[in-house]
Amino acid sequence: MKFFLISSLLCLFLTEIQSAQGASPVVSSSTTVYQSQTEGYHTFRIPSVIVTADGTLLAFAEGRRMSRSDTGDIDLLVRRSTDGGKSWGPIITVWDDGKNVCGNPSAVVDRATGRIILVSTWNLGTDHEKEINTRTSKDTRRVFVLFSDDDGKSWSSPREITSSVKNPDWTWYATGPCHAIQLQKGKHKGRIIVPCDHGEFTGKGSIYHSMLIYSDDSGATWHLGAQSPAGCNESTVAELSDGSVMLNMRGVRGPEREQTGSCRSVVVSRDGGLTFGPLRYDTTLVEPVCQGSLLNYSVKNKPSRTLLFSNPASKTKRVEMTLRISHDNGQSWERSLRLSRLQAAYSDLTVLPGGDVGILYETGSQSPYERIVFETIPGSTITERTKNIQK
Protein backbone atom coordinates (compact mmCIF):
# COMPACT_ATOMS: atom_id res chain seq x y z
CA MET A 1 0.00 0.00 0.00
CA LYS A 2 2.88 2.36 0.73
CA PHE A 3 4.03 1.84 -2.83
CA PHE A 4 0.78 3.20 -4.25
CA LEU A 5 0.75 6.25 -1.99
CA ILE A 6 4.33 7.05 -2.89
CA SER A 7 3.70 6.25 -6.56
CA SER A 8 0.77 8.63 -6.72
CA LEU A 9 2.93 11.44 -5.35
CA LEU A 10 5.95 10.68 -7.53
CA CYS A 11 3.90 10.15 -10.67
CA LEU A 12 1.91 13.38 -10.34
CA PHE A 13 3.39 15.52 -13.02
CA LEU A 14 2.46 18.21 -15.48
CA THR A 15 2.56 17.59 -19.18
CA GLU A 16 2.01 20.02 -22.01
CA ILE A 17 -0.11 19.28 -25.03
CA GLN A 18 1.36 21.55 -27.70
CA SER A 19 -0.90 23.02 -30.35
CA ALA A 20 0.03 22.42 -33.96
CA GLN A 21 -1.17 25.96 -34.70
CA GLY A 22 1.03 27.55 -32.04
CA ALA A 23 -1.71 28.11 -29.46
CA SER A 24 -0.85 28.28 -25.78
CA PRO A 25 0.07 24.93 -24.20
CA VAL A 26 -2.69 23.03 -22.41
CA VAL A 27 -1.71 21.67 -19.01
CA SER A 28 -2.87 18.21 -17.96
CA SER A 29 -2.07 16.11 -14.90
CA SER A 30 -1.42 12.37 -14.70
CA THR A 31 -1.20 9.81 -11.90
CA THR A 32 -0.43 6.10 -11.88
CA VAL A 33 -3.44 4.23 -10.53
CA TYR A 34 -2.33 0.62 -11.04
CA GLN A 35 1.29 -0.52 -11.44
CA SER A 36 1.99 -4.04 -12.66
CA GLN A 37 4.05 -6.39 -10.48
CA THR A 38 2.67 -4.86 -7.25
CA GLU A 39 0.04 -5.72 -4.63
CA GLY A 40 0.37 -9.43 -5.44
CA TYR A 41 -0.69 -9.05 -9.06
CA HIS A 42 1.33 -9.75 -12.18
CA THR A 43 -0.63 -7.31 -14.38
CA PHE A 44 -3.51 -4.86 -14.14
CA ARG A 45 -5.68 -4.54 -17.22
CA ILE A 46 -9.08 -3.44 -18.59
CA PRO A 47 -9.60 0.07 -17.12
CA SER A 48 -13.07 1.53 -16.60
CA VAL A 49 -13.91 4.81 -14.84
CA ILE A 50 -17.01 6.64 -13.59
CA VAL A 51 -17.85 9.58 -11.31
CA THR A 52 -20.29 8.84 -8.48
CA ALA A 53 -23.17 11.02 -7.31
CA ASP A 54 -20.86 12.35 -4.59
CA GLY A 55 -18.19 13.31 -7.12
CA THR A 56 -15.85 10.42 -6.29
CA LEU A 57 -13.83 8.86 -9.08
CA LEU A 58 -13.96 5.07 -9.28
CA ALA A 59 -11.19 3.43 -11.33
CA PHE A 60 -11.97 -0.23 -12.04
CA ALA A 61 -9.51 -2.79 -13.39
CA GLU A 62 -8.82 -6.49 -13.60
CA GLY A 63 -6.07 -7.73 -11.28
CA ARG A 64 -4.38 -10.66 -13.02
CA ARG A 65 -2.58 -12.73 -10.39
CA MET A 66 -0.22 -15.04 -12.24
CA SER A 67 0.31 -13.63 -15.73
CA ARG A 68 -0.87 -11.16 -18.35
CA SER A 69 -3.19 -13.82 -19.80
CA ASP A 70 -6.89 -13.10 -20.37
CA THR A 71 -7.76 -16.19 -18.35
CA GLY A 72 -6.62 -17.64 -15.03
CA ASP A 73 -6.92 -16.12 -11.55
CA ILE A 74 -8.37 -12.65 -12.28
CA ASP A 75 -10.04 -10.39 -9.69
CA LEU A 76 -12.25 -7.35 -10.24
CA LEU A 77 -10.82 -4.33 -8.40
CA VAL A 78 -11.52 -0.63 -7.82
CA ARG A 79 -9.66 2.36 -6.39
CA ARG A 80 -11.37 5.58 -5.25
CA SER A 81 -10.28 9.20 -5.59
CA THR A 82 -12.04 12.02 -3.74
CA ASP A 83 -9.81 14.81 -5.10
CA GLY A 84 -10.40 14.56 -8.82
CA GLY A 85 -7.74 11.94 -9.50
CA LYS A 86 -4.78 13.63 -7.78
CA SER A 87 -4.51 10.77 -5.27
CA TRP A 88 -6.05 7.33 -4.93
CA GLY A 89 -7.14 5.21 -2.00
CA PRO A 90 -6.24 1.56 -1.45
CA ILE A 91 -7.32 -1.24 -3.75
CA ILE A 92 -10.81 -2.56 -2.97
CA THR A 93 -11.64 -6.08 -4.13
CA VAL A 94 -15.05 -5.95 -5.78
CA TRP A 95 -15.20 -9.63 -6.79
CA ASP A 96 -12.75 -12.50 -6.22
CA ASP A 97 -13.86 -16.01 -7.16
CA GLY A 98 -10.72 -17.93 -6.36
CA LYS A 99 -8.81 -18.99 -9.47
CA ASN A 100 -11.59 -17.99 -11.87
CA VAL A 101 -12.03 -14.91 -14.08
CA CYS A 102 -14.03 -11.93 -12.77
CA GLY A 103 -13.72 -8.98 -15.12
CA ASN A 104 -14.87 -6.75 -17.97
CA PRO A 105 -16.24 -4.01 -15.68
CA SER A 106 -18.99 -1.75 -17.03
CA ALA A 107 -20.44 0.62 -14.43
CA VAL A 108 -23.03 3.40 -14.32
CA VAL A 109 -24.60 5.58 -11.62
CA ASP A 110 -28.39 5.48 -11.39
CA ARG A 111 -29.41 9.14 -11.24
CA ALA A 112 -32.64 8.40 -9.37
CA THR A 113 -31.01 6.62 -6.41
CA GLY A 114 -27.26 7.26 -6.62
CA ARG A 115 -26.68 3.50 -6.63
CA ILE A 116 -23.61 2.36 -8.57
CA ILE A 117 -24.51 -0.52 -10.86
CA LEU A 118 -21.69 -2.70 -12.18
CA VAL A 119 -22.13 -5.35 -14.87
CA SER A 120 -19.35 -7.89 -15.31
CA THR A 121 -18.52 -11.29 -16.78
CA TRP A 122 -17.16 -14.58 -15.36
CA ASN A 123 -15.61 -17.77 -16.64
CA LEU A 124 -13.63 -20.68 -15.25
CA GLY A 125 -9.96 -19.81 -14.94
CA THR A 126 -9.07 -22.97 -16.85
CA ASP A 127 -11.25 -22.09 -19.86
CA HIS A 128 -9.82 -19.97 -22.69
CA GLU A 129 -11.69 -17.79 -25.18
CA LYS A 130 -10.90 -20.13 -28.07
CA GLU A 131 -12.31 -23.13 -26.18
CA ILE A 132 -15.43 -21.22 -25.19
CA ASN A 133 -15.95 -20.18 -28.83
CA THR A 134 -15.64 -23.78 -30.09
CA ARG A 135 -17.71 -25.20 -27.23
CA THR A 136 -14.86 -27.37 -26.01
CA SER A 137 -14.62 -25.55 -22.65
CA LYS A 138 -15.80 -26.96 -19.33
CA ASP A 139 -18.13 -24.00 -18.77
CA THR A 140 -18.94 -20.78 -20.64
CA ARG A 141 -18.97 -17.02 -20.16
CA ARG A 142 -21.60 -15.84 -17.69
CA VAL A 143 -22.95 -12.36 -16.92
CA PHE A 144 -23.42 -10.83 -13.46
CA VAL A 145 -24.51 -7.56 -11.85
CA LEU A 146 -23.24 -6.03 -8.61
CA PHE A 147 -24.02 -2.74 -6.88
CA SER A 148 -22.71 -0.30 -4.28
CA ASP A 149 -24.78 2.07 -2.12
CA ASP A 150 -21.87 3.62 -0.21
CA ASP A 151 -19.95 5.47 -2.94
CA GLY A 152 -17.97 2.41 -4.04
CA LYS A 153 -16.54 1.47 -0.65
CA SER A 154 -18.27 -1.91 -0.51
CA TRP A 155 -20.07 -4.09 -3.01
CA SER A 156 -22.93 -6.56 -3.11
CA SER A 157 -22.51 -10.20 -3.97
CA PRO A 158 -22.67 -10.81 -7.75
CA ARG A 159 -26.10 -11.79 -9.08
CA GLU A 160 -26.22 -13.82 -12.29
CA ILE A 161 -28.31 -12.47 -15.18
CA THR A 162 -26.97 -14.73 -17.96
CA SER A 163 -30.34 -16.22 -18.90
CA SER A 164 -31.81 -12.76 -19.47
CA VAL A 165 -29.04 -11.37 -21.69
CA LYS A 166 -27.36 -14.30 -23.45
CA ASN A 167 -28.93 -16.52 -26.10
CA PRO A 168 -28.25 -20.29 -25.82
CA ASP A 169 -26.28 -20.43 -29.08
CA TRP A 170 -23.87 -17.67 -27.97
CA THR A 171 -20.42 -18.62 -26.73
CA TRP A 172 -18.02 -15.85 -25.75
CA TYR A 173 -19.51 -12.78 -24.04
CA ALA A 174 -18.01 -9.50 -22.87
CA THR A 175 -19.54 -6.50 -21.14
CA GLY A 176 -17.93 -3.18 -22.13
CA PRO A 177 -15.20 -3.01 -21.16
CA CYS A 178 -15.84 0.66 -20.34
CA HIS A 179 -18.60 2.70 -18.68
CA ALA A 180 -22.30 2.07 -19.28
CA ILE A 181 -24.81 4.92 -19.73
CA GLN A 182 -28.25 6.02 -18.51
CA LEU A 183 -30.43 7.79 -21.08
CA GLN A 184 -31.22 11.40 -20.22
CA LYS A 185 -34.03 12.31 -22.60
CA GLY A 186 -36.93 10.92 -24.63
CA LYS A 187 -39.49 8.26 -23.77
CA HIS A 188 -36.72 5.89 -22.66
CA LYS A 189 -35.26 8.37 -20.16
CA GLY A 190 -33.73 6.52 -17.20
CA ARG A 191 -32.92 3.38 -19.22
CA ILE A 192 -29.52 1.89 -18.37
CA ILE A 193 -27.64 0.63 -21.42
CA VAL A 194 -24.51 -1.53 -21.33
CA PRO A 195 -22.36 -2.06 -24.46
CA CYS A 196 -21.42 -5.71 -24.99
CA ASP A 197 -20.22 -8.24 -27.55
CA HIS A 198 -20.74 -11.95 -28.02
CA GLY A 199 -19.68 -14.92 -30.10
CA GLU A 200 -22.32 -16.80 -32.06
CA PHE A 201 -21.62 -20.49 -32.66
CA THR A 202 -21.44 -21.46 -36.34
CA GLY A 203 -20.79 -25.19 -35.97
CA LYS A 204 -17.00 -24.98 -35.87
CA GLY A 205 -16.23 -21.73 -34.10
CA SER A 206 -17.85 -18.36 -33.44
CA ILE A 207 -18.44 -15.09 -35.26
CA TYR A 208 -18.56 -11.88 -33.25
CA HIS A 209 -21.30 -9.28 -32.91
CA SER A 210 -21.52 -6.13 -30.81
CA MET A 211 -24.80 -5.55 -28.98
CA LEU A 212 -26.61 -3.80 -26.14
CA ILE A 213 -28.32 -4.95 -22.98
CA TYR A 214 -30.59 -2.68 -20.97
CA SER A 215 -32.56 -2.24 -17.76
CA ASP A 216 -35.59 0.01 -17.19
CA ASP A 217 -35.80 -0.59 -13.43
CA SER A 218 -32.41 0.51 -12.06
CA GLY A 219 -30.73 -2.82 -12.70
CA ALA A 220 -33.34 -5.12 -11.17
CA THR A 221 -34.16 -6.85 -14.46
CA TRP A 222 -32.22 -6.98 -17.73
CA HIS A 223 -33.07 -7.47 -21.39
CA LEU A 224 -31.37 -7.97 -24.73
CA GLY A 225 -31.27 -5.00 -27.06
CA ALA A 226 -30.07 -4.57 -30.62
CA GLN A 227 -27.10 -6.39 -32.11
CA SER A 228 -24.73 -5.36 -34.89
CA PRO A 229 -23.92 -7.23 -38.09
CA ALA A 230 -21.16 -9.85 -37.83
CA GLY A 231 -17.56 -8.70 -37.63
CA CYS A 232 -17.78 -6.30 -34.68
CA ASN A 233 -16.33 -6.85 -31.22
CA GLU A 234 -15.87 -4.85 -28.00
CA SER A 235 -18.07 -1.77 -28.05
CA THR A 236 -18.76 1.57 -26.39
CA VAL A 237 -21.99 3.57 -26.30
CA ALA A 238 -23.12 7.21 -26.04
CA GLU A 239 -26.40 9.10 -26.14
CA LEU A 240 -26.58 11.77 -28.86
CA SER A 241 -28.11 15.22 -28.48
CA ASP A 242 -31.44 14.08 -29.97
CA GLY A 243 -31.70 11.08 -27.63
CA SER A 244 -30.46 8.56 -30.19
CA VAL A 245 -27.96 5.91 -29.08
CA MET A 246 -24.64 5.45 -30.90
CA LEU A 247 -22.66 2.23 -30.59
CA ASN A 248 -18.99 2.49 -31.61
CA MET A 249 -17.35 -0.90 -32.24
CA ARG A 250 -13.96 -2.54 -32.47
CA GLY A 251 -13.29 -4.56 -35.60
CA VAL A 252 -11.93 -8.08 -35.88
CA ARG A 253 -8.69 -9.23 -37.45
CA GLY A 254 -8.79 -10.37 -41.04
CA PRO A 255 -8.02 -9.46 -44.67
CA GLU A 256 -11.10 -7.21 -44.92
CA ARG A 257 -9.61 -4.68 -42.49
CA GLU A 258 -7.61 -2.91 -45.19
CA GLN A 259 -10.68 -2.69 -47.41
CA THR A 260 -12.73 -1.01 -44.67
CA GLY A 261 -9.98 1.41 -43.63
CA SER A 262 -8.72 -0.38 -40.48
CA CYS A 263 -11.17 1.72 -38.50
CA ARG A 264 -14.07 1.66 -36.06
CA SER A 265 -17.62 0.71 -37.05
CA VAL A 266 -20.67 2.72 -35.96
CA VAL A 267 -24.41 2.04 -35.72
CA VAL A 268 -27.18 4.27 -34.32
CA SER A 269 -30.42 3.34 -32.59
CA ARG A 270 -33.41 5.72 -32.61
CA ASP A 271 -35.61 3.60 -30.35
CA GLY A 272 -33.61 3.41 -27.14
CA GLY A 273 -31.31 0.57 -28.20
CA LEU A 274 -33.92 -1.90 -29.47
CA THR A 275 -32.89 -1.77 -33.14
CA PHE A 276 -29.99 -0.37 -35.14
CA GLY A 277 -29.83 1.52 -38.40
CA PRO A 278 -27.23 0.68 -41.07
CA LEU A 279 -23.58 0.15 -40.17
CA ARG A 280 -20.97 2.63 -41.37
CA TYR A 281 -17.18 2.72 -41.12
CA ASP A 282 -15.76 5.82 -39.44
CA THR A 283 -12.49 6.06 -41.35
CA THR A 284 -11.20 8.92 -39.15
CA LEU A 285 -11.20 6.61 -36.12
CA VAL A 286 -8.41 4.27 -37.14
CA GLU A 287 -7.51 1.41 -34.81
CA PRO A 288 -5.00 -1.46 -34.53
CA VAL A 289 -7.90 -3.75 -33.41
CA CYS A 290 -8.27 -2.53 -29.84
CA GLN A 291 -10.91 -1.36 -27.41
CA GLY A 292 -11.90 2.32 -27.34
CA SER A 293 -14.17 4.64 -25.34
CA LEU A 294 -16.95 6.93 -26.57
CA LEU A 295 -18.41 9.65 -24.33
CA ASN A 296 -20.98 12.42 -24.66
CA TYR A 297 -19.50 15.58 -23.17
CA SER A 298 -22.56 16.25 -21.02
CA VAL A 299 -22.01 18.84 -18.29
CA LYS A 300 -25.59 20.05 -17.71
CA ASN A 301 -27.38 16.72 -17.25
CA LYS A 302 -28.47 16.55 -20.86
CA PRO A 303 -26.70 15.11 -23.89
CA SER A 304 -24.76 17.62 -25.99
CA ARG A 305 -23.60 17.57 -29.61
CA THR A 306 -20.00 17.09 -28.41
CA LEU A 307 -18.63 13.54 -28.43
CA LEU A 308 -15.22 12.36 -27.25
CA PHE A 309 -13.45 9.21 -28.37
CA SER A 310 -10.21 7.67 -27.07
CA ASN A 311 -8.08 4.83 -28.43
CA PRO A 312 -4.55 4.08 -29.69
CA ALA A 313 -4.77 5.93 -33.02
CA SER A 314 -2.77 3.63 -35.26
CA LYS A 315 -3.78 1.09 -37.90
CA THR A 316 -1.10 -1.40 -36.88
CA LYS A 317 0.21 -0.86 -33.33
CA ARG A 318 -1.12 -0.18 -29.86
CA VAL A 319 0.61 3.17 -29.47
CA GLU A 320 -0.16 6.90 -29.10
CA MET A 321 -3.26 7.21 -26.93
CA THR A 322 -5.37 9.85 -28.65
CA LEU A 323 -8.49 11.81 -27.74
CA ARG A 324 -10.71 12.95 -30.61
CA ILE A 325 -13.39 15.63 -30.37
CA SER A 326 -16.58 15.97 -32.41
CA HIS A 327 -19.05 18.87 -32.14
CA ASP A 328 -21.64 17.35 -34.52
CA ASN A 329 -22.70 14.10 -32.80
CA GLY A 330 -19.81 12.11 -34.25
CA GLN A 331 -20.45 12.86 -37.91
CA SER A 332 -16.96 14.37 -38.13
CA TRP A 333 -14.01 14.66 -35.77
CA GLU A 334 -12.70 18.22 -35.72
CA ARG A 335 -9.80 17.85 -33.34
CA SER A 336 -7.23 15.26 -32.34
CA LEU A 337 -5.27 15.37 -29.07
CA ARG A 338 -2.38 12.94 -28.84
CA LEU A 339 -1.97 12.31 -25.12
CA SER A 340 1.13 10.12 -25.31
CA ARG A 341 3.73 8.81 -27.73
CA LEU A 342 4.18 5.65 -25.64
CA GLN A 343 2.65 2.25 -26.16
CA ALA A 344 -1.01 2.31 -25.09
CA ALA A 345 -4.07 0.07 -25.29
CA TYR A 346 -7.46 0.10 -23.49
CA SER A 347 -9.01 3.30 -22.12
CA ASP A 348 -12.15 4.85 -20.66
CA LEU A 349 -13.44 8.42 -20.44
CA THR A 350 -15.53 10.38 -17.93
CA VAL A 351 -16.61 13.99 -17.31
CA LEU A 352 -15.50 15.38 -13.96
CA PRO A 353 -17.51 17.81 -11.82
CA GLY A 354 -16.72 21.25 -13.23
CA GLY A 355 -16.35 20.05 -16.81
CA ASP A 356 -12.81 18.66 -17.03
CA VAL A 357 -12.39 15.27 -18.74
CA GLY A 358 -10.71 12.26 -17.17
CA ILE A 359 -9.18 9.38 -19.08
CA LEU A 360 -8.01 6.10 -17.53
CA TYR A 361 -5.75 4.12 -19.84
CA GLU A 362 -3.15 1.37 -20.18
CA THR A 363 0.36 2.46 -21.14
CA GLY A 364 4.08 1.82 -20.75
CA SER A 365 7.49 2.22 -22.33
CA GLN A 366 8.22 -1.40 -23.20
CA SER A 367 4.63 -2.68 -23.13
CA PRO A 368 1.20 -1.01 -23.07
CA TYR A 369 0.34 -3.09 -20.00
CA GLU A 370 2.97 -1.78 -17.56
CA ARG A 371 0.57 0.51 -15.73
CA ILE A 372 -2.85 2.15 -15.81
CA VAL A 373 -2.77 5.94 -15.53
CA PHE A 374 -5.41 8.60 -15.00
CA GLU A 375 -5.05 11.86 -16.88
CA THR A 376 -7.13 15.03 -16.58
CA ILE A 377 -7.76 17.31 -19.54
CA PRO A 378 -9.24 20.80 -18.93
CA GLY A 379 -12.76 21.40 -20.18
CA SER A 380 -11.53 24.48 -22.03
CA THR A 381 -9.49 22.18 -24.27
CA ILE A 382 -12.66 20.33 -25.23
CA THR A 383 -14.74 23.40 -26.03
CA GLU A 384 -12.17 25.44 -27.99
CA ARG A 385 -12.17 25.09 -31.77
CA THR A 386 -8.45 24.85 -32.70
CA LYS A 387 -7.27 21.60 -34.28
CA ASN A 388 -4.81 18.78 -33.84
CA ILE A 389 -3.27 19.34 -30.44
CA GLN A 390 -0.40 16.94 -29.76
CA LYS A 391 2.12 16.08 -27.10
CORLINGI-V57289 format. One record per pair of residues at least 6 apart in sequence whose C-alpha atoms are under 6 Angstrom apart, sorted by the first residue. I is the first residue (numbers start at 1). GAP is how many residues later the second one is. If there is no record, write none. Layout:
I/GAP, I/GAP
This chain:
8/23, 8/24, 8/79, 11/20, 12/18, 12/19, 13/16, 13/17, 14/14, 14/15, 15/12, 15/13, 16/9, 16/10, 16/11, 17/8, 17/9, 17/373, 17/374, 18/7, 18/371, 18/372, 18/373, 19/370, 20/369, 28/348, 28/349, 29/346, 29/347, 30/344, 30/345, 31/342, 31/343, 32/341, 33/339, 33/340, 34/337, 34/338, 35/336, 36/6, 36/7, 36/8, 36/334, 36/335, 41/22, 41/23, 41/24, 42/22, 42/23, 42/24, 42/25, 43/21, 43/25, 44/18, 44/19, 44/20, 45/16, 45/17, 46/15, 46/16, 47/13, 47/14, 47/300, 48/11, 48/12, 48/130, 48/300, 49/9, 49/10, 50/7, 50/8, 50/300, 51/6, 53/61, 56/25, 56/26, 57/23, 57/24, 58/21, 58/22, 59/19, 59/20, 60/17, 60/18, 61/16, 62/13, 62/14, 62/15, 62/41, 63/11, 63/12, 64/10, 65/8, 71/54, 72/28, 72/53, 73/26, 73/27, 73/28, 73/52, 74/27, 74/28, 75/20, 75/21, 75/27, 76/18, 76/19, 76/26, 76/27, 77/15, 77/16, 77/17, 78/13, 78/14, 79/10, 79/12, 80/8, 80/9, 81/6, 81/7, 99/26, 100/24, 100/25, 101/21, 101/22, 101/24, 102/20, 103/17, 103/18, 104/16, 104/17, 104/71, 104/73, 105/15, 105/72, 106/12, 106/13, 106/70, 106/71, 106/72, 106/73, 106/74, 107/10, 107/11, 107/72, 107/73, 108/8, 108/9, 108/72, 108/73, 109/6, 109/7, 115/33, 115/34, 116/31, 116/32, 117/30, 118/27, 118/28, 118/29, 119/25, 119/26, 120/23, 120/24, 120/55, 121/21, 121/22, 121/23, 122/19, 122/20, 123/18, 127/10, 131/6, 132/8, 132/39, 132/40, 133/38, 133/39, 133/72, 133/73, 134/71, 141/31, 141/32, 142/20, 143/17, 143/18, 143/19, 144/14, 144/15, 144/16, 144/17, 145/13, 145/14, 146/10, 146/12, 147/8, 147/9, 148/7, 164/59, 165/58, 165/59, 169/32, 170/29, 170/30, 170/31, 171/28, 171/29, 172/26, 172/27, 173/24, 173/25, 174/22, 174/23, 175/21, 176/19, 176/20, 178/170, 180/13, 180/14, 181/11, 181/12, 182/8, 182/9, 182/10, 183/6, 183/7, 183/8, 184/118, 185/58, 188/84, 191/24, 191/25, 192/22, 192/23, 193/20, 193/21, 194/18, 194/19, 195/17, 195/40, 195/41, 195/42, 196/14, 196/15, 196/16, 197/12, 197/13, 197/14, 197/36, 197/37, 198/10, 198/11, 199/7, 199/8, 199/9, 200/6, 200/7, 208/22, 208/23, 208/24, 208/25, 209/19, 209/21, 209/23, 209/24, 210/17, 210/18, 210/22, 210/23, 211/15, 211/16, 211/17, 212/13, 212/14, 213/10, 213/11, 213/12, 214/8, 214/9, 215/6, 215/7, 225/48, 225/49, 226/47, 226/48, 226/49, 231/21, 232/17, 232/18, 232/19, 233/17, 233/18, 234/15, 234/16, 235/13, 235/14, 236/11, 236/12, 236/57, 236/58, 237/9, 237/10, 238/7, 238/8, 238/57, 238/58, 239/6, 240/63, 241/62, 241/63, 241/64, 244/25, 244/26, 245/23, 245/24, 246/21, 246/22, 247/19, 247/20, 248/17, 248/18, 249/15, 249/16, 250/14, 251/38, 261/22, 262/24, 262/53, 263/20, 263/22, 263/23, 263/24, 264/18, 264/21, 265/15, 265/16, 265/17, 266/13, 266/14, 267/12, 268/8, 268/9, 269/6, 269/7, 286/27, 286/28, 286/29, 287/26, 287/27, 287/28, 288/26, 288/27, 288/28, 288/29, 291/55, 292/18, 292/19, 293/16, 293/17, 293/55, 294/14, 294/15, 295/12, 295/13, 296/11, 297/9, 297/10, 298/6, 299/56, 305/22, 305/23, 305/24, 306/20, 306/21, 306/23, 307/18, 307/19, 308/16, 308/17, 309/14, 309/15, 310/12, 310/13, 311/10, 311/11, 312/6, 312/7, 312/8, 312/9, 312/10, 312/33, 313/9, 318/25, 318/26, 318/27, 319/23, 319/24, 319/25, 320/20, 320/21, 320/22, 321/18, 321/19, 321/23, 322/15, 322/16, 322/17, 323/13, 323/14, 324/11, 324/12, 325/8, 325/9, 325/10, 326/6, 326/7, 326/8, 335/52, 335/53, 336/52, 336/53, 337/51, 337/52, 337/53, 338/52, 338/53, 339/52, 342/23, 343/20, 343/21, 343/25, 344/18, 344/19, 344/24, 345/17, 345/23, 346/15, 346/16, 347/13, 347/14, 348/11, 348/12, 349/9, 349/10, 350/7, 350/8, 351/6, 355/24, 356/21, 356/22, 356/23, 357/19, 357/20, 358/17, 358/18, 359/15, 359/16, 360/13, 360/14, 361/11, 361/12, 362/6, 362/7, 362/9, 362/10, 363/6, 363/8, 364/6
